[in-house]
Amino acid sequence: MERFKGETKGIRQKCIRSLVDVIVLNLLKNKPMCGYEIIESIYDRTHVLLSPGTVYPLLDSLQMKGLIDNKVDGRKRIYMITNIGKEAFERMSAEYVKTQAIFSVGFGVETEGYINRRK
């Protein structure tokens, strides 16, 4: 089983990278954060380290779409979710739940058991 560790970690990384916009909105829904805190929070939860070159362009994109805003606090730029961002997050997370259900049923993957084992 150990020989597949690289492949399984690769799947996790692909999933995190493909959902990083949803993840960032969820983090900012809970509290305003600077970019470094976002990177650190994602790593703490997923053990996937995203580079600043991934996160900061995403933050710029989310801001251009009106989903987040920022304020300068000393040397830090603090990002916070907007009301439009909260609505977008709700729609995105609902779609994620549907997709997760399709994946678990369509491919016979038992996600609930995995979640329960991780607690």
Biopython code that builds the backbone (N, CA, C, O; Angstrom):
import numpy as np
from Bio.PDB.StructureBuilder import StructureBuilder

atoms = [
    (1, "MET", "N", (0.816, -1.198, 0.000)),
    (1, "MET", "CA", (0.000, 0.000, 0.000)),
    (1, "MET", "C", (0.856, 1.257, 0.000)),
    (1, "MET", "O", (0.466, 2.283, -0.556)),
    (2, "GLU", "N", (2.018, 1.173, 0.622)),
    (2, "GLU", "CA", (2.921, 2.324, 0.715)),
    (2, "GLU", "C", (3.375, 2.790, -0.664)),
    (2, "GLU", "O", (3.644, 3.976, -0.854)),
    (3, "ARG", "N", (3.466, 1.877, -1.626)),
    (3, "ARG", "CA", (3.950, 2.259, -2.956)),
    (3, "ARG", "C", (2.989, 3.192, -3.690)),
    (3, "ARG", "O", (3.387, 3.830, -4.665)),
    (4, "PHE", "N", (1.737, 3.288, -3.247)),
    (4, "PHE", "CA", (0.761, 4.162, -3.888)),
    (4, "PHE", "C", (0.645, 5.521, -3.203)),
    (4, "PHE", "O", (-0.170, 6.353, -3.603)),
    (5, "LYS", "N", (1.449, 5.745, -2.183)),
    (5, "LYS", "CA", (1.349, 6.979, -1.403)),
    (5, "LYS", "C", (1.507, 8.226, -2.271)),
    (5, "LYS", "O", (0.756, 9.187, -2.100)),
    (6, "GLY", "N", (2.455, 8.233, -3.186)),
    (6, "GLY", "CA", (2.662, 9.374, -4.072)),
    (6, "GLY", "C", (1.453, 9.653, -4.953)),
    (6, "GLY", "O", (1.080, 10.808, -5.155)),
    (7, "GLU", "N", (0.845, 8.598, -5.475)),
    (7, "GLU", "CA", (-0.325, 8.760, -6.330)),
    (7, "GLU", "C", (-1.517, 9.291, -5.548)),
    (7, "GLU", "O", (-2.267, 10.132, -6.044)),
    (8, "THR", "N", (-1.690, 8.802, -4.329)),
    (8, "THR", "CA", (-2.835, 9.271, -3.544)),
    (8, "THR", "C", (-2.648, 10.712, -3.106)),
    (8, "THR", "O", (-3.608, 11.482, -3.081)),
    (9, "LYS", "N", (-1.430, 11.082, -2.763)),
    (9, "LYS", "CA", (-1.168, 12.479, -2.407)),
    (9, "LYS", "C", (-1.381, 13.366, -3.623)),
    (9, "LYS", "O", (-1.875, 14.485, -3.490)),
    (10, "GLY", "N", (-1.019, 12.887, -4.799)),
    (10, "GLY", "CA", (-1.227, 13.636, -6.034)),
    (10, "GLY", "C", (-2.695, 13.909, -6.285)),
    (10, "GLY", "O", (-3.055, 14.982, -6.769)),
    (11, "ILE", "N", (-3.549, 12.947, -5.961)),
    (11, "ILE", "CA", (-4.992, 13.145, -6.129)),
    (11, "ILE", "C", (-5.480, 14.235, -5.194)),
    (11, "ILE", "O", (-6.261, 15.098, -5.595)),
    (12, "ARG", "N", (-5.023, 14.198, -3.946)),
    (12, "ARG", "CA", (-5.414, 15.228, -2.981)),
    (12, "ARG", "C", (-4.971, 16.602, -3.472)),
    (12, "ARG", "O", (-5.740, 17.561, -3.408)),
    (13, "GLN", "N", (-3.742, 16.702, -3.958)),
    (13, "GLN", "CA", (-3.237, 17.982, -4.454)),
    (13, "GLN", "C", (-4.071, 18.487, -5.624)),
    (13, "GLN", "O", (-4.387, 19.675, -5.689)),
    (14, "LYS", "N", (-4.428, 17.604, -6.542)),
    (14, "LYS", "CA", (-5.254, 18.005, -7.683)),
    (14, "LYS", "C", (-6.605, 18.525, -7.219)),
    (14, "LYS", "O", (-7.093, 19.539, -7.716)),
    (15, "CYS", "N", (-7.201, 17.831, -6.272)),
    (15, "CYS", "CA", (-8.507, 18.253, -5.759)),
    (15, "CYS", "C", (-8.419, 19.609, -5.071)),
    (15, "CYS", "O", (-9.250, 20.484, -5.312)),
    (16, "ILE", "N", (-7.424, 19.783, -4.225)),
    (16, "ILE", "CA", (-7.267, 21.056, -3.503)),
    (16, "ILE", "C", (-7.036, 22.185, -4.498)),
    (16, "ILE", "O", (-7.653, 23.244, -4.385)),
    (17, "ARG", "N", (-6.163, 21.971, -5.462)),
    (17, "ARG", "CA", (-5.867, 23.017, -6.444)),
    (17, "ARG", "C", (-7.087, 23.349, -7.292)),
    (17, "ARG", "O", (-7.290, 24.507, -7.659)),
    (18, "SER", "N", (-7.894, 22.353, -7.605)),
    (18, "SER", "CA", (-9.065, 22.620, -8.444)),
    (18, "SER", "C", (-10.189, 23.295, -7.656)),
    (18, "SER", "O", (-11.076, 23.909, -8.248)),
    (19, "LEU", "N", (-10.158, 23.187, -6.339)),
    (19, "LEU", "CA", (-11.206, 23.779, -5.500)),
    (19, "LEU", "C", (-10.690, 24.928, -4.644)),
    (19, "LEU", "O", (-11.358, 25.342, -3.697)),
    (20, "VAL", "N", (-9.520, 25.442, -4.963)),
    (20, "VAL", "CA", (-8.910, 26.446, -4.096)),
    (20, "VAL", "C", (-9.773, 27.701, -3.979)),
    (20, "VAL", "O", (-9.756, 28.352, -2.935)),
    (21, "ASP", "N", (-10.519, 28.055, -5.010)),
    (21, "ASP", "CA", (-11.394, 29.229, -4.905)),
    (21, "ASP", "C", (-12.481, 29.012, -3.863)),
    (21, "ASP", "O", (-12.777, 29.909, -3.074)),
    (22, "VAL", "N", (-13.074, 27.828, -3.858)),
    (22, "VAL", "CA", (-14.109, 27.504, -2.874)),
    (22, "VAL", "C", (-13.497, 27.456, -1.467)),
    (22, "VAL", "O", (-14.090, 27.945, -0.506)),
    (23, "ILE", "N", (-12.324, 26.870, -1.364)),
    (23, "ILE", "CA", (-11.647, 26.761, -0.075)),
    (23, "ILE", "C", (-11.337, 28.145, 0.485)),
    (23, "ILE", "O", (-11.567, 28.406, 1.666)),
    (24, "VAL", "N", (-10.815, 29.032, -0.360)),
    (24, "VAL", "CA", (-10.467, 30.381, 0.087)),
    (24, "VAL", "C", (-11.719, 31.138, 0.525)),
    (24, "VAL", "O", (-11.709, 31.803, 1.561)),
    (25, "LEU", "N", (-12.790, 31.043, -0.253)),
    (25, "LEU", "CA", (-14.027, 31.717, 0.144)),
    (25, "LEU", "C", (-14.538, 31.180, 1.476)),
    (25, "LEU", "O", (-15.022, 31.947, 2.309)),
    (26, "ASN", "N", (-14.435, 29.883, 1.680)),
    (26, "ASN", "CA", (-14.873, 29.296, 2.945)),
    (26, "ASN", "C", (-14.033, 29.810, 4.111)),
    (26, "ASN", "O", (-14.571, 30.140, 5.168)),
    (27, "LEU", "N", (-12.722, 29.879, 3.921)),
    (27, "LEU", "CA", (-11.860, 30.399, 4.986)),
    (27, "LEU", "C", (-12.212, 31.847, 5.310)),
    (27, "LEU", "O", (-12.288, 32.229, 6.478)),
    (28, "LEU", "N", (-12.427, 32.652, 4.265)),
    (28, "LEU", "CA", (-12.720, 34.065, 4.479)),
    (28, "LEU", "C", (-14.129, 34.281, 5.017)),
    (28, "LEU", "O", (-14.418, 35.313, 5.622)),
    (29, "LYS", "N", (-14.993, 33.314, 4.796)),
    (29, "LYS", "CA", (-16.342, 33.379, 5.360)),
    (29, "LYS", "C", (-16.268, 33.310, 6.885)),
    (29, "LYS", "O", (-17.090, 33.899, 7.587)),
    (30, "ASN", "N", (-15.280, 32.589, 7.376)),
    (30, "ASN", "CA", (-15.112, 32.427, 8.823)),
    (30, "ASN", "C", (-14.397, 33.601, 9.474)),
    (30, "ASN", "O", (-14.717, 33.979, 10.601)),
    (31, "LYS", "N", (-13.416, 34.185, 8.759)),
    (31, "LYS", "CA", (-12.714, 35.351, 9.309)),
    (31, "LYS", "C", (-11.825, 35.967, 8.232)),
    (31, "LYS", "O", (-11.342, 35.257, 7.349)),
    (32, "PRO", "N", (-11.605, 37.275, 8.297)),
    (32, "PRO", "CA", (-10.662, 37.918, 7.374)),
    (32, "PRO", "C", (-9.244, 37.387, 7.623)),
    (32, "PRO", "O", (-8.875, 37.082, 8.757)),
    (33, "MET", "N", (-8.464, 37.282, 6.553)),
    (33, "MET", "CA", (-7.108, 36.738, 6.662)),
    (33, "MET", "C", (-6.194, 37.410, 5.653)),
    (33, "MET", "O", (-6.640, 37.930, 4.631)),
    (34, "CYS", "N", (-4.906, 37.389, 5.963)),
    (34, "CYS", "CA", (-3.919, 37.816, 4.976)),
    (34, "CYS", "C", (-3.551, 36.588, 4.126)),
    (34, "CYS", "O", (-3.899, 35.458, 4.469)),
    (35, "GLY", "N", (-2.855, 36.825, 3.029)),
    (35, "GLY", "CA", (-2.513, 35.739, 2.111)),
    (35, "GLY", "C", (-1.728, 34.626, 2.775)),
    (35, "GLY", "O", (-1.987, 33.447, 2.532)),
    (36, "TYR", "N", (-0.768, 34.994, 3.613)),
    (36, "TYR", "CA", (0.035, 33.986, 4.293)),
    (36, "TYR", "C", (-0.838, 33.110, 5.191)),
    (36, "TYR", "O", (-0.652, 31.894, 5.242)),
    (37, "GLU", "N", (-1.786, 33.720, 5.896)),
    (37, "GLU", "CA", (-2.685, 32.945, 6.767)),
    (37, "GLU", "C", (-3.524, 31.972, 5.945)),
    (37, "GLU", "O", (-3.794, 30.854, 6.383)),
    (38, "ILE", "N", (-3.934, 32.397, 4.761)),
    (38, "ILE", "CA", (-4.716, 31.520, 3.881)),
    (38, "ILE", "C", (-3.874, 30.310, 3.483)),
    (38, "ILE", "O", (-4.334, 29.171, 3.577)),
    (39, "ILE", "N", (-2.648, 30.557, 3.041)),
    (39, "ILE", "CA", (-1.749, 29.464, 2.656)),
    (39, "ILE", "C", (-1.534, 28.517, 3.840)),
    (39, "ILE", "O", (-1.593, 27.297, 3.687)),
    (40, "GLU", "N", (-1.288, 29.087, 5.006)),
    (40, "GLU", "CA", (-1.040, 28.291, 6.213)),
    (40, "GLU", "C", (-2.276, 27.482, 6.614)),
    (40, "GLU", "O", (-2.154, 26.316, 6.989)),
    (41, "SER", "N", (-3.453, 28.083, 6.539)),
    (41, "SER", "CA", (-4.688, 27.384, 6.910)),
    (41, "SER", "C", (-4.977, 26.219, 5.974)),
    (41, "SER", "O", (-5.393, 25.147, 6.412)),
    (42, "ILE", "N", (-4.753, 26.438, 4.680)),
    (42, "ILE", "CA", (-4.970, 25.356, 3.717)),
    (42, "ILE", "C", (-3.987, 24.223, 3.994)),
    (42, "ILE", "O", (-4.363, 23.051, 3.958)),
    (43, "TYR", "N", (-2.734, 24.565, 4.269)),
    (43, "TYR", "CA", (-1.747, 23.532, 4.569)),
    (43, "TYR", "C", (-2.104, 22.777, 5.848)),
    (43, "TYR", "O", (-2.025, 21.549, 5.884)),
    (44, "ASP", "N", (-2.492, 23.497, 6.889)),
    (44, "ASP", "CA", (-2.844, 22.856, 8.155)),
    (44, "ASP", "C", (-3.979, 21.860, 7.990)),
    (44, "ASP", "O", (-3.983, 20.808, 8.628)),
    (45, "ARG", "N", (-4.934, 22.185, 7.141)),
    (45, "ARG", "CA", (-6.115, 21.327, 6.966)),
    (45, "ARG", "C", (-5.898, 20.197, 5.969)),
    (45, "ARG", "O", (-6.490, 19.127, 6.106)),
    (46, "THR", "N", (-5.045, 20.428, 4.955)),
    (46, "THR", "CA", (-4.955, 19.462, 3.850)),
    (46, "THR", "C", (-3.573, 18.855, 3.656)),
    (46, "THR", "O", (-3.434, 17.854, 2.953)),
    (47, "HIS", "N", (-2.551, 19.444, 4.267)),
    (47, "HIS", "CA", (-1.161, 19.050, 4.058)),
    (47, "HIS", "C", (-0.744, 19.216, 2.594)),
    (47, "HIS", "O", (0.115, 18.493, 2.089)),
    (48, "VAL", "N", (-1.375, 20.185, 1.928)),
    (48, "VAL", "CA", (-0.993, 20.583, 0.575)),
    (48, "VAL", "C", (-0.513, 22.022, 0.676)),
    (48, "VAL", "O", (-1.259, 22.907, 1.095)),
    (49, "LEU", "N", (0.733, 22.249, 0.291)),
    (49, "LEU", "CA", (1.319, 23.579, 0.378)),
    (49, "LEU", "C", (1.158, 24.291, -0.961)),
    (49, "LEU", "O", (1.761, 23.901, -1.961)),
    (50, "LEU", "N", (0.341, 25.334, -0.967)),
    (50, "LEU", "CA", (0.155, 26.141, -2.166)),
    (50, "LEU", "C", (1.160, 27.281, -2.151)),
    (50, "LEU", "O", (1.451, 27.844, -1.096)),
    (51, "SER", "N", (1.678, 27.615, -3.292)),
    (51, "SER", "CA", (2.672, 28.680, -3.369)),
    (51, "SER", "C", (1.978, 30.039, -3.398)),
    (51, "SER", "O", (0.811, 30.139, -3.777)),
    (52, "PRO", "N", (2.697, 31.078, -3.000)),
    (52, "PRO", "CA", (2.145, 32.428, -3.145)),
    (52, "PRO", "C", (1.781, 32.733, -4.603)),
    (52, "PRO", "O", (0.845, 33.488, -4.867)),
    (53, "GLY", "N", (2.522, 32.145, -5.545)),
    (53, "GLY", "CA", (2.239, 32.321, -6.967)),
    (53, "GLY", "C", (0.919, 31.708, -7.402)),
    (53, "GLY", "O", (0.406, 32.032, -8.473)),
    (54, "THR", "N", (0.369, 30.827, -6.583)),
    (54, "THR", "CA", (-0.959, 30.263, -6.827)),
    (54, "THR", "C", (-2.023, 31.081, -6.108)),
    (54, "THR", "O", (-3.064, 31.395, -6.685)),
    (55, "VAL", "N", (-1.769, 31.423, -4.864)),
    (55, "VAL", "CA", (-2.785, 32.042, -4.015)),
    (55, "VAL", "C", (-3.027, 33.515, -4.345)),
    (55, "VAL", "O", (-4.177, 33.942, -4.448)),
    (56, "TYR", "N", (-1.964, 34.293, -4.512)),
    (56, "TYR", "CA", (-2.169, 35.732, -4.721)),
    (56, "TYR", "C", (-2.857, 36.069, -6.052)),
    (56, "TYR", "O", (-3.715, 36.952, -6.068)),
    (57, "PRO", "N", (-2.526, 35.417, -7.149)),
    (57, "PRO", "CA", (-3.313, 35.667, -8.373)),
    (57, "PRO", "C", (-4.784, 35.268, -8.208)),
    (57, "PRO", "O", (-5.674, 35.919, -8.756)),
    (58, "LEU", "N", (-5.031, 34.196, -7.451)),
    (58, "LEU", "CA", (-6.412, 33.802, -7.179)),
    (58, "LEU", "C", (-7.122, 34.885, -6.381)),
    (58, "LEU", "O", (-8.264, 35.230, -6.685)),
    (59, "LEU", "N", (-6.460, 35.422, -5.368)),
    (59, "LEU", "CA", (-7.063, 36.488, -4.566)),
    (59, "LEU", "C", (-7.371, 37.704, -5.444)),
    (59, "LEU", "O", (-8.425, 38.322, -5.296)),
    (60, "ASP", "N", (-6.465, 38.048, -6.348)),
    (60, "ASP", "CA", (-6.718, 39.158, -7.281)),
    (60, "ASP", "C", (-7.937, 38.866, -8.155)),
    (60, "ASP", "O", (-8.773, 39.742, -8.379)),
    (61, "SER", "N", (-8.031, 37.634, -8.644)),
    (61, "SER", "CA", (-9.159, 37.238, -9.485)),
    (61, "SER", "C", (-10.482, 37.296, -8.723)),
    (61, "SER", "O", (-11.481, 37.797, -9.239)),
    (62, "LEU", "N", (-10.483, 36.781, -7.497)),
    (62, "LEU", "CA", (-11.699, 36.817, -6.677)),
    (62, "LEU", "C", (-12.105, 38.255, -6.374)),
    (62, "LEU", "O", (-13.292, 38.571, -6.302)),
    (63, "GLN", "N", (-11.120, 39.112, -6.199)),
    (63, "GLN", "CA", (-11.422, 40.516, -5.929)),
    (63, "GLN", "C", (-11.994, 41.194, -7.182)),
    (63, "GLN", "O", (-12.944, 41.971, -7.083)),
    (64, "MET", "N", (-11.431, 40.910, -8.340)),
    (64, "MET", "CA", (-11.948, 41.499, -9.587)),
    (64, "MET", "C", (-13.387, 41.061, -9.848)),
    (64, "MET", "O", (-14.159, 41.801, -10.457)),
    (65, "LYS", "N", (-13.750, 39.869, -9.394)),
    (65, "LYS", "CA", (-15.117, 39.363, -9.551)),
    (65, "LYS", "C", (-16.055, 39.905, -8.482)),
    (65, "LYS", "O", (-17.261, 39.665, -8.538)),
    (66, "GLY", "N", (-15.513, 40.639, -7.504)),
    (66, "GLY", "CA", (-16.331, 41.204, -6.437)),
    (66, "GLY", "C", (-16.667, 40.231, -5.329)),
    (66, "GLY", "O", (-17.543, 40.501, -4.507)),
    (67, "LEU", "N", (-15.975, 39.089, -5.297)),
    (67, "LEU", "CA", (-16.269, 38.067, -4.290)),
    (67, "LEU", "C", (-15.550, 38.329, -2.978)),
    (67, "LEU", "O", (-16.010, 37.907, -1.917)),
    (68, "ILE", "N", (-14.424, 39.025, -3.050)),
    (68, "ILE", "CA", (-13.695, 39.408, -1.851)),
    (68, "ILE", "C", (-13.257, 40.863, -1.979)),
    (68, "ILE", "O", (-13.290, 41.449, -3.061)),
    (69, "ASP", "N", (-12.858, 41.414, -0.875)),
    (69, "ASP", "CA", (-12.303, 42.761, -0.835)),
    (69, "ASP", "C", (-11.090, 42.706, 0.085)),
    (69, "ASP", "O", (-10.851, 41.685, 0.730)),
    (70, "ASN", "N", (-10.330, 43.775, 0.155)),
    (70, "ASN", "CA", (-9.187, 43.779, 1.057)),
    (70, "ASN", "C", (-8.983, 45.166, 1.636)),
    (70, "ASN", "O", (-9.476, 46.171, 1.122)),
    (71, "LYS", "N", (-8.241, 45.175, 2.721)),
    (71, "LYS", "CA", (-7.817, 46.434, 3.327)),
    (71, "LYS", "C", (-6.369, 46.259, 3.756)),
    (71, "LYS", "O", (-5.922, 45.157, 4.075)),
    (72, "VAL", "N", (-5.654, 47.367, 3.755)),
    (72, "VAL", "CA", (-4.251, 47.330, 4.156)),
    (72, "VAL", "C", (-4.185, 47.606, 5.648)),
    (72, "VAL", "O", (-4.755, 48.576, 6.148)),
    (73, "ASP", "N", (-3.471, 46.723, 6.349)),
    (73, "ASP", "CA", (-3.281, 46.859, 7.787)),
    (73, "ASP", "C", (-1.777, 46.794, 8.045)),
    (73, "ASP", "O", (-1.203, 45.713, 8.181)),
    (74, "GLY", "N", (-1.152, 47.965, 8.110)),
    (74, "GLY", "CA", (0.303, 48.000, 8.248)),
    (74, "GLY", "C", (0.939, 47.479, 6.973)),
    (74, "GLY", "O", (0.739, 48.036, 5.893)),
    (75, "ARG", "N", (1.703, 46.413, 7.105)),
    (75, "ARG", "CA", (2.351, 45.813, 5.936)),
    (75, "ARG", "C", (1.553, 44.664, 5.354)),
    (75, "ARG", "O", (1.961, 44.069, 4.357)),
    (76, "LYS", "N", (0.422, 44.344, 5.961)),
    (76, "LYS", "CA", (-0.393, 43.209, 5.514)),
    (76, "LYS", "C", (-1.610, 43.688, 4.732)),
    (76, "LYS", "O", (-2.166, 44.755, 4.994)),
    (77, "ARG", "N", (-2.001, 42.874, 3.774)),
    (77, "ARG", "CA", (-3.257, 43.085, 3.069)),
    (77, "ARG", "C", (-4.222, 42.024, 3.604)),
    (77, "ARG", "O", (-3.985, 40.826, 3.447)),
    (78, "ILE", "N", (-5.292, 42.466, 4.227)),
    (78, "ILE", "CA", (-6.262, 41.559, 4.842)),
    (78, "ILE", "C", (-7.448, 41.400, 3.872)),
    (78, "ILE", "O", (-8.042, 42.378, 3.420)),
    (79, "TYR", "N", (-7.761, 40.151, 3.576)),
    (79, "TYR", "CA", (-8.849, 39.842, 2.643)),
    (79, "TYR", "C", (-10.083, 39.436, 3.427)),
    (79, "TYR", "O", (-9.996, 38.750, 4.446)),
    (80, "MET", "N", (-11.239, 39.874, 2.931)),
    (80, "MET", "CA", (-12.502, 39.495, 3.541)),
    (80, "MET", "C", (-13.515, 39.214, 2.431)),
    (80, "MET", "O", (-13.433, 39.773, 1.336)),
    (81, "ILE", "N", (-14.455, 38.349, 2.735)),
    (81, "ILE", "CA", (-15.473, 37.969, 1.758)),
    (81, "ILE", "C", (-16.549, 39.051, 1.705)),
    (81, "ILE", "O", (-16.871, 39.674, 2.717)),
    (82, "THR", "N", (-17.097, 39.265, 0.510)),
    (82, "THR", "CA", (-18.188, 40.221, 0.339)),
    (82, "THR", "C", (-19.519, 39.464, 0.400)),
    (82, "THR", "O", (-19.537, 38.234, 0.433)),
    (83, "ASN", "N", (-20.616, 40.195, 0.414)),
    (83, "ASN", "CA", (-21.932, 39.538, 0.377)),
    (83, "ASN", "C", (-22.101, 38.742, -0.906)),
    (83, "ASN", "O", (-22.659, 37.645, -0.891)),
    (84, "ILE", "N", (-21.621, 39.288, -2.013)),
    (84, "ILE", "CA", (-21.678, 38.549, -3.283)),
    (84, "ILE", "C", (-20.842, 37.273, -3.177)),
    (84, "ILE", "O", (-21.227, 36.221, -3.687)),
    (85, "GLY", "N", (-19.698, 37.381, -2.511)),
    (85, "GLY", "CA", (-18.839, 36.218, -2.306)),
    (85, "GLY", "C", (-19.505, 35.154, -1.453)),
    (85, "GLY", "O", (-19.345, 33.960, -1.709)),
    (86, "LYS", "N", (-20.250, 35.578, -0.440)),
    (86, "LYS", "CA", (-20.977, 34.617, 0.402)),
    (86, "LYS", "C", (-22.031, 33.881, -0.414)),
    (86, "LYS", "O", (-22.186, 32.668, -0.276)),
    (87, "GLU", "N", (-22.754, 34.602, -1.259)),
    (87, "GLU", "CA", (-23.756, 33.967, -2.120)),
    (87, "GLU", "C", (-23.085, 32.998, -3.091)),
    (87, "GLU", "O", (-23.564, 31.882, -3.295)),
    (88, "ALA", "N", (-21.976, 33.431, -3.687)),
    (88, "ALA", "CA", (-21.250, 32.566, -4.622)),
    (88, "ALA", "C", (-20.746, 31.316, -3.913)),
    (88, "ALA", "O", (-20.821, 30.214, -4.458)),
    (89, "PHE", "N", (-20.233, 31.487, -2.700)),
    (89, "PHE", "CA", (-19.751, 30.330, -1.950)),
    (89, "PHE", "C", (-20.880, 29.332, -1.699)),
    (89, "PHE", "O", (-20.681, 28.126, -1.843)),
    (90, "GLU", "N", (-22.049, 29.817, -1.329)),
    (90, "GLU", "CA", (-23.184, 28.916, -1.080)),
    (90, "GLU", "C", (-23.531, 28.119, -2.334)),
    (90, "GLU", "O", (-23.775, 26.915, -2.254)),
    (91, "ARG", "N", (-23.553, 28.773, -3.476)),
    (91, "ARG", "CA", (-23.846, 28.073, -4.736)),
    (91, "ARG", "C", (-22.736, 27.076, -5.078)),
    (91, "ARG", "O", (-23.007, 25.943, -5.477)),
    (92, "MET", "N", (-21.493, 27.511, -4.918)),
    (92, "MET", "CA", (-20.360, 26.644, -5.233)),
    (92, "MET", "C", (-20.313, 25.428, -4.317)),
    (92, "MET", "O", (-20.068, 24.313, -4.777)),
    (93, "SER", "N", (-20.545, 25.635, -3.031)),
    (93, "SER", "CA", (-20.470, 24.508, -2.104)),
    (93, "SER", "C", (-21.626, 23.545, -2.323)),
    (93, "SER", "O", (-21.457, 22.339, -2.145)),
    (94, "ALA", "N", (-22.798, 24.047, -2.705)),
    (94, "ALA", "CA", (-23.924, 23.160, -3.017)),
    (94, "ALA", "C", (-23.586, 22.296, -4.232)),
    (94, "ALA", "O", (-23.908, 21.108, -4.267)),
    (95, "GLU", "N", (-22.944, 22.894, -5.211)),
    (95, "GLU", "CA", (-22.545, 22.137, -6.402)),
    (95, "GLU", "C", (-21.471, 21.110, -6.049)),
    (95, "GLU", "O", (-21.460, 20.006, -6.593)),
    (96, "TYR", "N", (-20.582, 21.472, -5.151)),
    (96, "TYR", "CA", (-19.559, 20.536, -4.706)),
    (96, "TYR", "C", (-20.196, 19.320, -4.031)),
    (96, "TYR", "O", (-19.793, 18.185, -4.283)),
    (97, "VAL", "N", (-21.185, 19.559, -3.179)),
    (97, "VAL", "CA", (-21.863, 18.453, -2.483)),
    (97, "VAL", "C", (-22.519, 17.523, -3.504)),
    (97, "VAL", "O", (-22.440, 16.302, -3.376)),
    (98, "LYS", "N", (-23.165, 18.100, -4.513)),
    (98, "LYS", "CA", (-23.776, 17.270, -5.567)),
    (98, "LYS", "C", (-22.715, 16.445, -6.291)),
    (98, "LYS", "O", (-22.902, 15.254, -6.542)),
    (99, "THR", "N", (-21.615, 17.085, -6.618)),
    (99, "THR", "CA", (-20.537, 16.399, -7.332)),
    (99, "THR", "C", (-19.932, 15.294, -6.475)),
    (99, "THR", "O", (-19.626, 14.212, -6.977)),
    (100, "GLN", "N", (-19.762, 15.562, -5.193)),
    (100, "GLN", "CA", (-19.220, 14.553, -4.288)),
    (100, "GLN", "C", (-20.159, 13.345, -4.223)),
    (100, "GLN", "O", (-19.700, 12.202, -4.203)),
    (101, "ALA", "N", (-21.458, 13.593, -4.190)),
    (101, "ALA", "CA", (-22.431, 12.495, -4.160)),
    (101, "ALA", "C", (-22.360, 11.683, -5.448)),
    (101, "ALA", "O", (-22.413, 10.454, -5.413)),
    (102, "ILE", "N", (-22.241, 12.361, -6.577)),
    (102, "ILE", "CA", (-22.127, 11.661, -7.862)),
    (102, "ILE", "C", (-20.868, 10.808, -7.868)),
    (102, "ILE", "O", (-20.890, 9.660, -8.313)),
    (103, "PHE", "N", (-19.779, 11.366, -7.377)),
    (103, "PHE", "CA", (-18.519, 10.628, -7.347)),
    (103, "PHE", "C", (-18.629, 9.398, -6.458)),
    (103, "PHE", "O", (-18.214, 8.309, -6.853)),
    (104, "SER", "N", (-19.179, 9.558, -5.274)),
    (104, "SER", "CA", (-19.233, 8.428, -4.340)),
    (104, "SER", "C", (-20.185, 7.339, -4.825)),
    (104, "SER", "O", (-19.902, 6.155, -4.642)),
    (105, "VAL", "N", (-21.310, 7.714, -5.441)),
    (105, "VAL", "CA", (-22.250, 6.713, -5.954)),
    (105, "VAL", "C", (-21.750, 6.138, -7.270)),
    (105, "VAL", "O", (-21.733, 4.921, -7.460)),
    (106, "GLY", "N", (-21.347, 7.016, -8.173)),
    (106, "GLY", "CA", (-20.945, 6.586, -9.509)),
    (106, "GLY", "C", (-19.688, 5.745, -9.538)),
    (106, "GLY", "O", (-19.527, 4.894, -10.412)),
    (107, "PHE", "N", (-18.793, 5.975, -8.586)),
    (107, "PHE", "CA", (-17.537, 5.236, -8.563)),
    (107, "PHE", "C", (-17.439, 4.297, -7.373)),
    (107, "PHE", "O", (-16.411, 3.651, -7.171)),
    (108, "GLY", "N", (-18.497, 4.220, -6.590)),
    (108, "GLY", "CA", (-18.507, 3.304, -5.455)),
    (108, "GLY", "C", (-17.525, 3.670, -4.360)),
    (108, "GLY", "O", (-17.032, 2.798, -3.644)),
    (109, "VAL", "N", (-17.244, 4.944, -4.228)),
    (109, "VAL", "CA", (-16.315, 5.401, -3.195)),
    (109, "VAL", "C", (-17.120, 5.793, -1.970)),
    (109, "VAL", "O", (-18.031, 6.617, -2.047)),
    (110, "GLU", "N", (-16.776, 5.196, -0.844)),
    (110, "GLU", "CA", (-17.503, 5.487, 0.389)),
    (110, "GLU", "C", (-16.804, 6.632, 1.116)),
    (110, "GLU", "O", (-15.842, 6.416, 1.853)),
    (111, "THR", "N", (-17.294, 7.848, 0.902)),
    (111, "THR", "CA", (-16.649, 9.002, 1.535)),
    (111, "THR", "C", (-17.030, 9.115, 3.001)),
    (111, "THR", "O", (-16.213, 9.565, 3.804)),
    (112, "GLU", "N", (-18.228, 8.727, 3.374)),
    (112, "GLU", "CA", (-18.669, 8.874, 4.761)),
    (112, "GLU", "C", (-17.803, 8.050, 5.699)),
    (112, "GLU", "O", (-17.444, 8.512, 6.782)),
    (113, "GLY", "N", (-17.466, 6.829, 5.290)),
    (113, "GLY", "CA", (-16.609, 5.994, 6.122)),
    (113, "GLY", "C", (-15.235, 6.604, 6.310)),
    (113, "GLY", "O", (-14.653, 6.531, 7.392)),
    (114, "TYR", "N", (-14.720, 7.205, 5.248)),
    (114, "TYR", "CA", (-13.413, 7.863, 5.336)),
    (114, "TYR", "C", (-13.463, 9.019, 6.306)),
    (114, "TYR", "O", (-12.571, 9.181, 7.139)),
    (115, "ILE", "N", (-14.500, 9.820, 6.200)),
    (115, "ILE", "CA", (-14.643, 10.977, 7.081)),
    (115, "ILE", "C", (-14.738, 10.520, 8.528)),
    (115, "ILE", "O", (-14.112, 11.110, 9.409)),
    (116, "ASN", "N", (-15.517, 9.471, 8.778)),
    (116, "ASN", "CA", (-15.673, 8.975, 10.144)),
    (116, "ASN", "C", (-14.368, 8.411, 10.687)),
    (116, "ASN", "O", (-14.086, 8.548, 11.878)),
    (117, "ARG", "N", (-13.566, 7.780, 9.834)),
    (117, "ARG", "CA", (-12.283, 7.231, 10.290)),
    (117, "ARG", "C", (-11.298, 8.333, 10.633)),
    (117, "ARG", "O", (-10.415, 8.128, 11.465)),
    (118, "ARG", "N", (-11.428, 9.512, 10.004)),
    (118, "ARG", "CA", (-10.472, 10.602, 10.215)),
    (118, "ARG", "C", (-10.742, 11.343, 11.510)),
    (118, "ARG", "O", (-9.860, 12.062, 11.979)),
    (119, "LYS", "N", (-11.909, 11.207, 12.110)),
    (119, "LYS", "CA", (-12.259, 11.955, 13.330)),
    (119, "LYS", "C", (-11.528, 11.410, 14.524)),
    (119, "LYS", "O", (-11.698, 11.913, 15.635)),
]
sb = StructureBuilder()
sb.init_structure("model")
sb.init_model(0)
sb.init_chain("A")
sb.init_seg("    ")
for serial, (resi, resn, name, xyz) in enumerate(atoms, 1):
    if name == "N":
        sb.init_residue(resn, " ", resi, " ")
    sb.init_atom(name, np.array(xyz, "f"), 0.0, 1.0, " ", f" {name:<3s}", serial, name[0])
structure = sb.get_structure()
